[in-house]
């Protein structure tokens, strides 16, 4: 009896509370093809990564040749004879076949590459395993099927005894699949074990000797493939009867909805990817587009959706030429689009389910006058979640934590709710489990029957043939064949996908070849054919809602049906308090840990300086509140930090790293001061308002400029904001030392503004004035705009750093300019508030200790949460206000504050990285979390903490550390005794050192 090659015993792998593999056992014998099947999220890929050495089990044993082994790396796996071919090819297109196969372990002679030897070995491998390939050919010139051969040869080049194939036929034509199966069977006959992972159950039955089914991370059963049917496997995978392939019902086509005429598209490389493509889709029919990936299908879908420029031809939607129209215009004309890439295009992964659903439904009652109703948006989301049977989701659930099938249901729900005239669906069931496939297929047919025109793109031949009323086949950017339900066959469509005209003789030849392959595999033709057949006549009770979708899924209709007083959508005060407290506690962990680490390091520094750290920290954090003077100093620092952190959050949430806040602050202050000392005859209130407006305009324009450069010329925004910030500071320095210099200022400053225009103080002793009120008002308004407005939702979409915003109809160009202009305007307000406040009265060149950069540190500490930024600004302001007292009373130099600020930024970045890597591991060790664990293949734990409103924890990496440029020394007033009592507490010589 042959010894087991690979044995897995009780393998468990968890990501925090999410259990991917739960005590899985599996045995693989040499010379056998062992299929591993399961729903998306069942744990197949996670299990294989541990066999391939890219992950380690939490518990259990891996035995190779009967000996327990730790597969610590892919190199160790290769040494054991284990090779894996991933679903997505890992090849370098610019290199040859031989260079790719030996990449990282090249043969050399005398320090030079031995190309001839590598090519000879590849040729020998190719001949030995029947995988014909030219070792000298560049990978970029190969077909998809040939690239698959290269991947297999690469895996076999290590003297492989166990070959793992992950979805190997996903991008192959039927003919290429037959050829691959011949190779797999040949490998098995040579004694190689093959682990075959696929969701194509017909192929599993055609090639496998044994089948192991896993569900929810657990082994359901291992059975011989002989005697099993697709329905048997699907039942084990899902736990119920599943309709694998719906019976095609006749369509009733009506008027033409979409007409594509001679469409030509050139990609970014200058390659023509669509060549005069023409097609039409009528209401009440499904037109499918088949073809091997990379033949222009993705570009065609993007061009119809308005997400790819068109170089020739026309796109006509419902009688209107939309060739040059925006995505938003096409959506308004009746287009709904379910894209192939759910994460990069179809969703904002860090955003909540409610935010993803309302992204294209900002009409009443979900939103009114540009403001979103949280209650109604959540009610709308809850209704769609129920109607479309989205499992494990609530309105506040980050969509990225859901399984692929449930994410697809959310996208379908959102697009169906727009009542589309044209429904364009691309790869509808890619990465979707068997149960969700049934739902998706029924939903598409249901929408067709409700009168929509459906354009379907799919690389799954069975799927596209089953659903389509008419089928077009694309090859190298052209439509080369068209079929109806009466004329389409797998052989004919497969030939067209390979670029071969499907003539009667060619089709007959292809069918004969397929039968020969089946006989070569050693399986009776009848048995394989029976396994491949799917009974579409079985009456199965529908799960979900695909068969009972309401005709009108709009927010108004759904919410009217649900009732305005639906108790399910009302949150009690206790629930709100618990949720808020949980959110606050969760969001506070990283900042608190970062601050704690920084203070601990600071403690060591203070001890090294010979001072008492307790006294130093007492003075640093509490001295400001012991005297009115200290409180005034605290407020002097808080006002600009609060406003500037809000300005930073606006741009960072949109994914724009505006590190030019300092320059925008300076220009806003200068513009406001110029108005204040130039138009002194105006009424005081009007003059004050005009000064604020001038600051807003100056800062806004200085922010708009880099936004426009990014939008139209793609100039890096970090470079432009930093450059413009320097220019602004140098410009104001020139003005206050040249044409606008006031000799009476004492320091480099402008003439005084009209005293009557200055903002009043409510308490001169404590420095509490109208500037504080305005600052708080600005922060609150900006916070509400970001978290409650339609515009703020669009900002968060843009901040996902994918194409979700563009896909939903948001113009990235317009938004980039709007976001940067508003961010700059907020910074400009902060500058004017200094001029109008008790410590200003004029523009002073040294008024800022680096507030523009400090605002970045405050925003990062707040994790880009506008409400938490108020607390973070108060924390920083308190440190800055207490720095002098620390130096005077504790003997610790005030630059320690600079050190602490830098440490906090470094610490919060480090904590964020470490947290992502270790949090799941730590949580996995907590027994209290285990009973509620659920199975997924990838960890979503890091997203579980995300605030419901946008990406409060999404810290732009490029901006980290920018605040290290800041100099947090407090400013001085201009020495005028008439200025209010708020004094930041810095001496004149310190102020003179600034800038």
C-alpha positions, 0 to 999 in steps of 0.5 A: 500500500502506498504511503500517504504523501501529504497528511493534514491532521486537525489543522486550525487557522484563525484570524482573530475571532474569524476561524478560517480552518477548524480542525481540518484533516486531509490525506493526499496519496501519490499518483492521485488527483484530489479535488478540494471544493467549497464555497467562497470563504470556506477556507480552501485557499487558507489551507493551501497557503499553509501547505505551500509555506506562506502561512503557518497553522495555529494548531494541528500537524502537517505530515509529509511522507508520514513525518511531521514537518513544519513548512516554514516558507515556500523554499521549504515547500519546494525542497519537500517537492511541493509546488503551487500554481496560483489562480493569478499568474505570477510571471514577468511579461518582459522575460522569457519563459526560461527566465521566468521558470528559473527566476530567483534561482538562475543558473550561472557560469563564471558569474554570468547567466547560463541562459543556454543551460536554463533553456535546455532544462526547460525544453527537457521539462516541457518534453517530459511532461507534454507541455510544449512551449518555446523556452526563448519566447517572451511571456508577453507574447504568449496566450493565456493557455501558454502562460498557464503551461509556464506556471505549471512548468515553474512549479514542476521544475523543483522535482515536484511530488505534490502539485497544487492547482488553484482555479487552473481553468478560470481563464482557459478555453474549453480546448485549453482545459482539455489539454491541461487535464491531459497533463494533470492525468499524465502527472498522476500516472508518473506518481505526482499527487495533484491537489485540484481546487475549482468551483467548476464542479463538472471539471472536478468530476471529470479529473478528480479521483477523490473529492474533499468538501469543506464548509465553514472552515470544516471538513464535511466529507471525502468521497470517491469522485466516481458516482458523485454528481454536481448536485451531490457536491453542491449540496455538501458545499451549501448544506441544501439543494442548489439550482446550479444552472437555471433553465433558460426561458425565452426572452421577449425583446422589445425596443433597442436600448443600447447601440454600440457602433464601430467602437474603437478604444486605445489603452494607455500603452497605445495598443488598440484594444477594441477594433470597430466593435458594434453590438445592440441590446434590446429591452427584455433580452440578455446579450452575453459577451464571451471570450478569454480574458484580455480580449477587450471585454473589460475595455468594452464594459468600461467604455460603455460605462463611461470609465474609459475614453473612446477613440472612435465610434459611438455609444447610444443609450436609449436613443441618446448619444452618450459617447462623450457623456460622464458616468453620472449622465449615463447613470441618469439615462438609465445605466446600472453597472455591476463591475467585475472588480468588486473591491477596486471599482464596485465598492468602498471596502472600508465604508459601511454597507449603508454608505455603499448602498446610498452612494448612488441613491442620494434622493429623498428620503435618504437625502434632502438638500444635500444632507443625508438622513442617517435614519433613512439611509440606514432604513433603506440599507436594512430593507435592501439587506433583507430583500437581497438576503445579504447575510452577516451584514447590518447598515453599519457593517464595513462592506470589506468584512463581508464574503465575496458573495454578500458583497456582490449582493450589496452591489446588485441591490444598489444597482437594481434599486436604480430601476435601470434601462440598461443593466451591464453585468461583468463577471457576476459570479467571480469569487462567489459561492455556489449558493450566491451564484443561484441568487445572482443568476435568478436576479439577472433573469428576473431583471430581464423579465421586468423589461431591462436590457442586460449586457452580460460579460463572463469568462465562465462559459457555462454561465454565459451560455446558460443566461444569454439569449444572444451570445457574442464572442470577442477575440483580440478586440473584435466580435468574431462570432454571434450565437443564439440559444439554438446555435450555441454549443460549447465546442463552437463557442470554445473555438471562437474564443480561441480565434477559430471560425466555428465552421461545421467541420471545425466544430465536429473536429473539436467535439471529436478531440474532446471525446478523445481527451475523455477517453485518454483520461480513462473515463467513459464518455457517458459517465463524464457527460452525465457528471457534466449535465445539470438538471435544470428542471428540479423545483427548488425552494428559492432562498433569498429574494431573486424570485420575489424582487419588488418591481420598484426598489427605489428608496421612496418605494422601499421605505414607504413599504416598510413604514415610516415608524418601523421600529427596527430602524430606530435606535434606543438611547441605550443602544446609541450610548453603548454603540458610541461608547464601544466606538470611542473605546475602540478608536482610542486604543491606538492613539492612547497606546501611541501617546503612552509609548511616547511619554515612556520614551520621554520619561527616559530622556528626562531621567537622562537629563537629570530631572524628575519626570513626574514634575516635568509631566505635571508642569507640561500637562497641568500647569496651563490650567492653574492660572488664567495666563496659562489658560489663555496660552492654551486657547491661543494654541488650540484655535489654530490647531483645531481649525488646521487639523480639520483642514488636513482631515478634509484633504486626507480623507479624500486621499490627497496629502495636503502638506501645504497648510502652513502656506495656506495659513500664511496667505490667509492671514496676510490677505485678511490683514491687508483688508484690515489695514487697507479698508479701515473706513468700512463699518467694523462688522463689515470689515471683520466679515471681509477679512474672514472672506479674504482669508478664505479666498486666499487660502482656498485659491492656494489650495485649489492650485495644487488640486487643479495641477493634480486633476488636469496634469497629474502633478504630485500633490505632495510636491506642489503643496510643499512647494507652494507652502514655501513660496507663500512663506517667502512671499509674506516674508518679502511683503512684511520686510518690504512694501508692507513693512510696519516699523512699529511692529517690532518684528517682521509684520504688517501695519495694524488692522482697525482695532474696531474690526478685532474680535471681542473677548468674553473674558480678557483674563482667560483669553476666551473670545469670539475667535474660539467660538468661530474656530469651534463653529468651523470645526463642527460645520466641517465635521458635519459636512464630512459625516452627514452631507452628500458631498462628504460621502463623495469625499469618503468615496474618493478616499477609498483610493480606488475607482469607486467614486468615479464608478458612482458618478463622482468626478475625481477632477472636480472633487480634487479641486473642491477638496483642496480648495475647501482644505485651503480655505479652512487653513486660511480662516485659521490665519485670519483668526490669529490676525483678528484675535487677541494676540494678533492685530496685524500679520506677523511673519513668526506667528506660526510655530509650524501650525500647518504641519502640527495640524497633520500630527493632530489629524493623524492622532485623531485617526482622521476623525473630525470630532476626535480632532478636537480632543487631539488639538486640545492635547497638543495645545496643552503640551505647547502651552505647558512647555515653558512652565516645564522648562522653568519649574522642572528644568526640562528644555521646552524642545522636549515637546518637539521630541514628544510630538515626533515620537507620537507620530512615529508611535502611532504609525508603528502601533498601526502597523503592529496592530494589524499584524498582531491583533488577530493573533492576540484575539485568537488566544482569547477563549472568550472570543472563540464561541462566536467565531465565524469562518472566513478566509481573510481577516477583516478584523482590522476593518471591524473597528472602522467608524461607520462614517468613512475612514476614520482610521485610514491614515495616508501613509505618504503624509506620515512624518510630514509634521516632523518639520514643525517647530512647536514653540509658541508665538509672541504678540507684537508687544502692543499693550492694547492687545488682549491678555491672551499670551502664549507664554513664549519669550520675545527671544524665542519668538524671534527665533521662529522662521 
